[in-house]
Amino acid sequence: MPEGQEQDNAMRPSWNSLPEDDQLSLAHAALSRASTLIFEQAETLATEIETGMLSDRGGADALRLLVGILRMAGNEPLPAAGHA
Protein backbone atom coordinates (compact mmCIF):
# COMPACT_ATOMS: atom_id res chain seq x y z
CA MET A 1 0.00 0.00 0.00
CA PRO A 2 1.43 3.43 -0.87
CA GLU A 3 2.62 5.51 2.07
CA GLY A 4 0.03 8.27 1.61
CA GLN A 5 -2.79 5.73 1.54
CA GLU A 6 -1.64 4.20 4.83
CA GLN A 7 -1.69 7.65 6.42
CA ASP A 8 -5.20 8.32 5.07
CA ASN A 9 -6.44 5.02 6.48
CA ALA A 10 -4.84 5.71 9.85
CA MET A 11 -6.70 9.04 10.08
CA ARG A 12 -10.13 7.53 9.33
CA PRO A 13 -12.19 6.45 12.32
CA SER A 14 -13.28 2.84 12.44
CA TRP A 15 -16.96 2.06 12.01
CA ASN A 16 -17.28 0.95 15.63
CA SER A 17 -15.80 4.19 16.94
CA LEU A 18 -18.45 6.29 15.19
CA PRO A 19 -21.44 7.41 17.23
CA GLU A 20 -24.56 5.33 16.63
CA ASP A 21 -26.38 8.27 15.01
CA ASP A 22 -23.53 8.64 12.50
CA GLN A 23 -23.56 4.91 11.77
CA LEU A 24 -27.32 5.00 11.15
CA SER A 25 -27.01 8.08 8.98
CA LEU A 26 -24.23 6.55 6.87
CA ALA A 27 -26.10 3.24 6.57
CA HIS A 28 -29.27 5.06 5.48
CA ALA A 29 -27.33 7.03 2.87
CA ALA A 30 -25.69 3.84 1.57
CA LEU A 31 -29.05 2.05 1.27
CA SER A 32 -30.55 5.03 -0.49
CA ARG A 33 -27.68 5.15 -2.96
CA ALA A 34 -27.89 1.40 -3.53
CA SER A 35 -31.62 1.66 -4.28
CA THR A 36 -30.97 4.48 -6.73
CA LEU A 37 -28.30 2.45 -8.51
CA ILE A 38 -30.53 -0.62 -8.68
CA PHE A 39 -33.46 1.17 -10.23
CA GLU A 40 -31.22 3.08 -12.65
CA GLN A 41 -29.70 -0.20 -13.81
CA ALA A 42 -33.11 -1.88 -14.01
CA GLU A 43 -34.44 1.00 -16.11
CA THR A 44 -31.39 0.78 -18.41
CA LEU A 45 -31.84 -2.98 -18.83
CA ALA A 46 -35.55 -2.54 -19.56
CA THR A 47 -34.74 0.03 -22.24
CA GLU A 48 -32.12 -2.27 -23.78
CA ILE A 49 -34.67 -5.07 -23.90
CA GLU A 50 -37.27 -2.81 -25.53
CA THR A 51 -34.81 -1.54 -28.14
CA GLY A 52 -33.69 -5.06 -29.03
CA MET A 53 -30.18 -4.82 -27.61
CA LEU A 54 -31.05 -7.73 -25.30
CA SER A 55 -33.43 -10.57 -26.06
CA ASP A 56 -36.87 -10.08 -24.52
CA ARG A 57 -38.03 -12.81 -22.20
CA GLY A 58 -40.54 -10.67 -20.32
CA GLY A 59 -37.77 -8.96 -18.42
CA ALA A 60 -38.62 -5.34 -19.24
CA ASP A 61 -41.96 -5.51 -17.43
CA ALA A 62 -40.41 -7.29 -14.46
CA LEU A 63 -37.61 -4.72 -14.25
CA ARG A 64 -40.07 -1.82 -14.42
CA LEU A 65 -42.10 -3.46 -11.65
CA LEU A 66 -38.92 -3.63 -9.55
CA VAL A 67 -38.22 0.04 -10.28
CA GLY A 68 -41.75 1.00 -9.21
CA ILE A 69 -41.45 -0.95 -5.98
CA LEU A 70 -38.09 0.61 -5.17
CA ARG A 71 -39.37 4.10 -5.92
CA MET A 72 -42.43 3.59 -3.73
CA ALA A 73 -40.32 2.17 -0.92
CA GLY A 74 -37.91 5.08 -1.29
CA ASN A 75 -40.67 7.53 -0.40
CA GLU A 76 -41.10 5.93 2.99
CA PRO A 77 -38.54 6.50 5.73
CA LEU A 78 -36.46 3.49 6.61
CA PRO A 79 -37.45 1.94 9.92
CA ALA A 80 -35.29 3.06 12.80
CA ALA A 81 -32.59 0.62 13.73
CA GLY A 82 -31.21 0.27 17.18
CA HIS A 83 -32.93 -0.05 20.48
CA ALA A 84 -36.48 -1.37 20.72
Stockholm file with secondary structure:
# STOCKHOLM 1.0

chainA/1-84         MPEGQEQDNAMRPSWNSLPEDDQLSLAHAALSRASTLIFEQAETLATEIETGMLSDRGGADALRLLVGILRMAGNEPLPAAGHA
#=GR chainA/1-84 SS CCHHHHHHHHHSCCGGGSCHHHHHHHHHHHHHHHHHHHHHHHHHHHHHHHTTSSCCSSHHHHHHHHHHHHHHHHTSCCCCCSCC
#=GC SS_cons        CCHHHHHHHHHSCCGGGSCHHHHHHHHHHHHHHHHHHHHHHHHHHHHHHHTTSSCCSSHHHHHHHHHHHHHHHHTSCCCCCSCC
//
